Amino acid sequence: MRTKQFYKNGFIVAAVYDLLLGVVFFFFYQNIFNALSVPLPNNGSYAQLSAAFVFVQGISYYFVFQNLQRNIDIVKVGLIYKIVYSGVAFYYWAIGGLPHPMFALFGFLDLIFVVFFVLYLADYITVIQEAR
């Protein structure tokens, strides 16, 4: 099993990553989209709702950072979230419908988190089962 500190470091990185993305896109999506020549959504709520969900994911990874064993189910949900985001981003990238390659970059970064989350789950599900 990898060390507890390895996982704590990884979850604080995941928390900060999603918290920052959430805040930046919530407040500055117009500036970001304009700078990248990405068409703005018809209604700002589309971007802000997505950013808010990303922010909440960041909070959830902070909870995992605080208690690696108690919050294992959060990681299961986070794993699904990261897989779904990457899958949708890569699908639209493959068919030429992704508004900007930046969104594919986020998909690749999420794949790194997918690997990290799977490692964590493999290690911690065993620890929790042995404790029962």
KAVENZI-V373328 format. One record per residue. N is the residue number from 0. PHI is phi in whole degrees, 0 to 359 (NA if undefined). OMEGA is omega in degrees with one decimal (none if undefined). BURIAL is # if it has 9 or more other C-alpha atoms within 8 Angstrom, else .. Layout:
BEGIN
N,PHI,OMEGA,BURIAL ; N,PHI,OMEGA,BURIAL
END
This chain:
BEGIN
0,NA,174.7,. ; 1,291,-173.8,. ; 2,285,175.6,. ; 3,301,-179.4,. ; 4,295,175.7,. ; 5,304,-179.0,. ; 6,288,177.4,# ; 7,300,178.0,# ; 8,299,-179.5,# ; 9,297,-178.7,# ; 10,285,175.2,# ; 11,288,174.9,# ; 12,296,178.6,. ; 13,299,179.9,# ; 14,296,-177.9,# ; 15,297,179.4,# ; 16,304,-177.1,# ; 17,287,176.7,# ; 18,298,179.5,# ; 19,296,178.0,# ; 20,301,-179.8,# ; 21,299,-178.7,# ; 22,294,-177.0,# ; 23,299,-179.0,# ; 24,286,177.7,# ; 25,295,-174.6,# ; 26,269,-171.2,. ; 27,235,-177.0,. ; 28,302,-179.1,# ; 29,298,179.5,. ; 30,297,-178.9,. ; 31,295,-179.6,# ; 32,299,179.6,# ; 33,297,-179.7,# ; 34,296,-178.5,. ; 35,262,-177.7,. ; 36,59,175.7,. ; 37,265,178.3,# ; 38,301,177.8,. ; 39,288,175.7,. ; 40,295,179.1,. ; 41,302,-178.2,. ; 42,224,-178.0,. ; 43,300,-178.5,. ; 44,297,178.7,. ; 45,300,179.7,. ; 46,289,-176.2,# ; 47,289,176.0,# ; 48,296,177.4,# ; 49,298,179.9,# ; 50,297,178.8,# ; 51,297,177.5,# ; 52,297,177.9,# ; 53,297,178.2,# ; 54,301,179.7,# ; 55,297,175.2,# ; 56,301,177.6,# ; 57,300,176.2,# ; 58,299,-178.5,# ; 59,296,178.0,# ; 60,291,173.9,# ; 61,293,175.5,# ; 62,299,178.2,# ; 63,296,176.5,# ; 64,307,-177.6,# ; 65,291,-179.2,. ; 66,211,-173.7,. ; 67,297,-176.4,# ; 68,277,-175.5,. ; 69,293,-171.2,. ; 70,255,-177.3,# ; 71,299,-178.4,# ; 72,293,175.4,. ; 73,299,-179.0,# ; 74,292,177.0,# ; 75,298,177.7,# ; 76,293,178.4,. ; 77,299,177.7,# ; 78,299,178.5,# ; 79,297,179.3,. ; 80,303,-177.9,. ; 81,293,178.6,# ; 82,295,-179.1,# ; 83,295,179.1,. ; 84,300,-179.0,# ; 85,300,-179.7,# ; 86,299,-180.0,# ; 87,293,179.9,. ; 88,299,-178.0,# ; 89,290,176.8,# ; 90,300,-178.5,. ; 91,292,175.1,# ; 92,294,-178.5,# ; 93,295,-178.4,. ; 94,267,177.8,. ; 95,79,-177.9,. ; 96,252,179.5,. ; 97,283,-175.3,# ; 98,299,-179.5,. ; 99,199,179.0,. ; 100,301,177.6,. ; 101,305,-178.9,. ; 102,290,173.0,# ; 103,290,176.0,# ; 104,302,176.6,. ; 105,299,176.6,# ; 106,296,177.6,# ; 107,295,177.4,# ; 108,297,177.5,. ; 109,296,176.0,# ; 110,296,174.7,# ; 111,297,176.9,. ; 112,294,176.4,# ; 113,302,179.5,# ; 114,298,179.3,. ; 115,300,-179.6,# ; 116,296,178.5,# ; 117,296,176.6,# ; 118,301,178.9,. ; 119,302,-178.9,# ; 120,299,178.8,# ; 121,299,-179.5,. ; 122,285,-171.6,# ; 123,278,174.9,# ; 124,296,177.4,. ; 125,296,-179.4,. ; 126,299,-178.7,. ; 127,293,179.2,# ; 128,294,179.1,. ; 129,291,-179.9,. ; 130,285,-177.7,. ; 131,277,none,.
END
